[in-house]
Amino acid sequence: MWTVFIEWQLRHVATTGIVKTPGDPNCCFMSKKPDTSSRIADNKKAAFNYFFEERHEAGMVLQGWEVKAVREGKVQLTDGYVVIRDGELFLIGCQINPLKTASTHVNPDAVRTKKLLLHKDEIRRLIGKVEQKGYTLVPINMHWKNGKIKCEVALAKGKAEHDKRDTIKDREGKREVERALKGRNR
């Protein structure tokens, strides 16, 4: 890339007499693309209640008002879960609150069932796993990828009460260690 830039710069200087450097904000070669893989919402409760076996990224079928609300961050995944009906995945309980400026000819439903898009082979494999005892599908997060909204779904197994206590104990132990290190560095 640098050789192309230098060759272009030499040709550009020869014709216009203007030198552009890589740090120049008007330089066309150093423009950065915006981060398109940013997170929209996380389901922290799912990580506390389940062990994740597999993760899958699924597309979502959304209406226009839902996309606008997602851009504003009006999403809640905490109570969401995934069900399989007729060989298709549906996200239930994901709440997308409509904006106050929503159109008058659209009746927004905040807890509308959303269809998830996966390949048929992946869906068939997930159906086989979910039919086993103790497995379920849980939404982990929603994020942007290449301008599209994706939902990360995990094949999960429920934690027992003692596993949840162990998670809390580990978290508190890490906090105490961080506090001790922070206090020693002062």
C-alpha positions as CSV (number, residue, x, y, z in Angstrom):
1,M,0.0,0.0,0.0
2,W,2.8,2.4,0.8
3,T,4.4,1.8,-2.6
4,V,1.1,2.6,-4.3
5,F,0.8,5.8,-2.2
6,I,4.3,6.9,-2.9
7,E,3.9,6.3,-6.7
8,W,0.6,8.2,-6.6
9,Q,2.2,11.0,-4.6
10,L,5.0,11.3,-7.0
11,R,2.6,11.5,-10.0
12,H,0.3,13.9,-8.1
13,V,3.2,16.2,-7.1
14,A,4.5,16.2,-10.6
15,T,1.2,17.4,-12.0
16,T,-0.2,19.6,-9.3
17,G,2.8,20.6,-7.1
18,I,0.8,19.6,-3.9
19,V,2.3,17.1,-1.5
20,K,-0.1,15.0,0.6
21,T,1.3,13.1,3.6
22,P,-0.3,10.0,5.2
23,G,-1.2,12.1,8.3
24,D,-3.1,14.7,6.2
25,P,-6.8,14.5,6.9
26,N,-7.5,15.1,3.2
27,C,-5.4,12.2,2.2
28,C,-7.6,9.7,0.4
29,F,-5.5,6.6,1.3
30,M,-5.6,6.8,5.0
31,S,-9.3,7.0,5.6
32,K,-10.6,4.5,8.2
33,K,-13.9,2.7,7.9
34,P,-16.2,3.0,10.9
35,D,-16.4,0.0,13.3
36,T,-19.3,-2.0,12.0
37,S,-19.1,-4.8,14.5
38,S,-20.3,-2.9,17.5
39,R,-22.5,-4.4,20.2
40,I,-26.0,-3.3,20.6
41,A,-27.2,-5.3,23.6
42,D,-25.8,-8.1,25.9
43,N,-27.6,-10.7,27.9
44,K,-25.5,-10.9,31.0
45,K,-28.1,-12.9,32.8
46,A,-27.7,-15.8,30.3
47,A,-24.0,-16.1,31.2
48,F,-24.9,-16.4,34.8
49,N,-27.7,-18.9,34.4
50,Y,-26.3,-21.2,31.6
51,F,-23.2,-23.0,30.4
52,F,-22.6,-22.2,26.7
53,E,-21.8,-25.3,24.5
54,E,-21.9,-23.7,21.0
55,R,-22.4,-20.2,19.6
56,H,-24.1,-19.3,16.4
57,E,-24.6,-16.0,14.7
58,A,-28.0,-15.5,13.2
59,G,-29.6,-12.8,11.1
60,M,-32.8,-11.2,12.2
61,V,-36.0,-10.3,10.4
62,L,-36.9,-6.8,11.6
63,Q,-39.3,-4.1,10.6
64,G,-38.2,-0.5,9.8
65,W,-39.2,1.0,13.2
66,E,-37.3,-1.8,15.0
67,V,-34.1,-1.0,13.1
68,K,-34.4,2.7,14.0
69,A,-35.1,1.8,17.7
70,V,-32.1,-0.5,17.7
71,R,-29.9,2.3,16.4
72,E,-31.0,4.3,19.4
73,G,-30.2,1.5,21.8
74,K,-33.7,0.7,22.9
75,V,-33.1,-3.1,23.1
76,Q,-33.4,-5.5,26.0
77,L,-32.4,-9.2,25.7
78,T,-32.6,-10.2,29.3
79,D,-35.9,-12.1,29.1
80,G,-35.4,-13.4,25.6
81,Y,-35.3,-17.1,24.6
82,V,-35.3,-18.9,21.3
83,V,-37.9,-21.5,20.2
84,I,-38.0,-23.8,17.2
85,R,-41.3,-24.0,15.2
86,D,-41.7,-25.8,11.9
87,G,-38.0,-26.0,11.4
88,E,-37.5,-22.2,11.9
89,L,-35.9,-20.3,14.8
90,F,-37.9,-17.5,16.6
91,L,-36.7,-15.1,19.2
92,I,-39.3,-14.5,21.9
93,G,-39.2,-12.0,24.7
94,C,-36.6,-9.7,23.1
95,Q,-38.0,-6.2,23.8
96,I,-37.4,-3.4,21.3
97,N,-39.1,-0.3,22.6
98,P,-40.4,2.0,19.8
99,L,-39.3,5.5,19.4
100,K,-41.7,8.3,20.3
101,T,-41.4,9.5,16.7
102,A,-42.7,6.2,15.3
103,S,-45.0,6.5,12.3
104,T,-48.7,6.8,12.9
105,H,-49.7,4.1,10.3
106,V,-47.5,1.5,12.0
107,N,-48.6,-0.2,15.3
108,P,-45.3,-1.0,17.0
109,D,-45.3,-4.1,19.3
110,A,-42.3,-4.0,21.6
111,V,-42.3,-7.8,22.3
112,R,-43.1,-9.0,18.8
113,T,-41.7,-12.4,17.9
114,K,-38.7,-12.1,15.6
115,K,-37.6,-14.7,13.1
116,L,-33.9,-15.7,13.2
117,L,-32.1,-16.7,10.0
118,L,-29.7,-19.6,10.0
119,H,-28.7,-22.2,7.4
120,K,-31.0,-25.3,7.3
121,D,-28.1,-27.6,8.3
122,E,-27.4,-25.6,11.4
123,I,-31.0,-25.5,12.3
124,R,-31.4,-29.3,11.9
125,R,-28.3,-29.8,14.1
126,L,-29.7,-27.4,16.8
127,I,-33.0,-29.2,16.7
128,G,-31.3,-32.5,17.5
129,K,-29.3,-31.0,20.3
130,V,-32.3,-29.1,21.9
131,E,-34.3,-32.3,22.0
132,Q,-31.7,-33.7,24.4
133,K,-32.6,-33.2,28.0
134,G,-31.4,-29.9,29.6
135,Y,-30.4,-28.0,26.4
136,T,-32.0,-24.8,25.3
137,L,-31.2,-21.9,22.9
138,V,-30.5,-18.5,24.5
139,P,-29.7,-15.1,22.8
140,I,-26.4,-13.8,24.1
141,N,-26.0,-10.5,22.3
142,M,-27.1,-8.3,19.4
143,H,-24.5,-6.6,17.3
144,W,-23.9,-4.9,13.9
145,K,-22.1,-6.7,11.2
146,N,-21.6,-5.2,7.8
147,G,-24.6,-2.9,8.3
148,K,-26.9,-5.7,9.3
149,I,-28.2,-6.6,12.8
150,K,-27.1,-10.0,14.0
151,C,-28.1,-12.0,17.1
152,E,-25.6,-14.4,18.7
153,V,-27.5,-17.5,19.9
154,A,-25.9,-20.1,22.2
155,L,-26.8,-23.7,22.7
156,A,-26.8,-23.7,26.5
157,K,-27.3,-26.1,29.4
158,G,-28.8,-24.7,32.7
159,K,-26.5,-24.2,35.7
160,A,-27.3,-25.8,39.0
161,E,-27.6,-23.5,42.1
162,H,-24.2,-24.5,43.4
163,D,-22.6,-23.6,40.0
164,K,-24.1,-20.2,40.3
165,R,-22.7,-19.8,43.8
166,D,-19.3,-20.8,42.4
167,T,-19.6,-18.1,39.7
168,I,-20.4,-15.5,42.4
169,K,-17.5,-16.6,44.6
170,D,-15.0,-16.5,41.7
171,R,-16.2,-13.0,40.7
172,E,-15.9,-11.7,44.2
173,G,-12.4,-13.2,44.6
174,K,-11.2,-11.5,41.4
175,R,-12.6,-8.2,42.6
176,E,-10.7,-8.5,46.0
177,V,-7.5,-9.3,44.1
178,E,-7.9,-6.3,41.9
179,R,-8.6,-4.1,44.9
180,A,-5.5,-5.4,46.7
181,L,-3.3,-4.7,43.6
182,K,-4.8,-1.3,43.1
183,G,-4.2,-0.4,46.7
184,R,-0.6,-1.6,46.6
185,N,0.1,0.5,43.5
186,R,-0.9,3.7,45.1
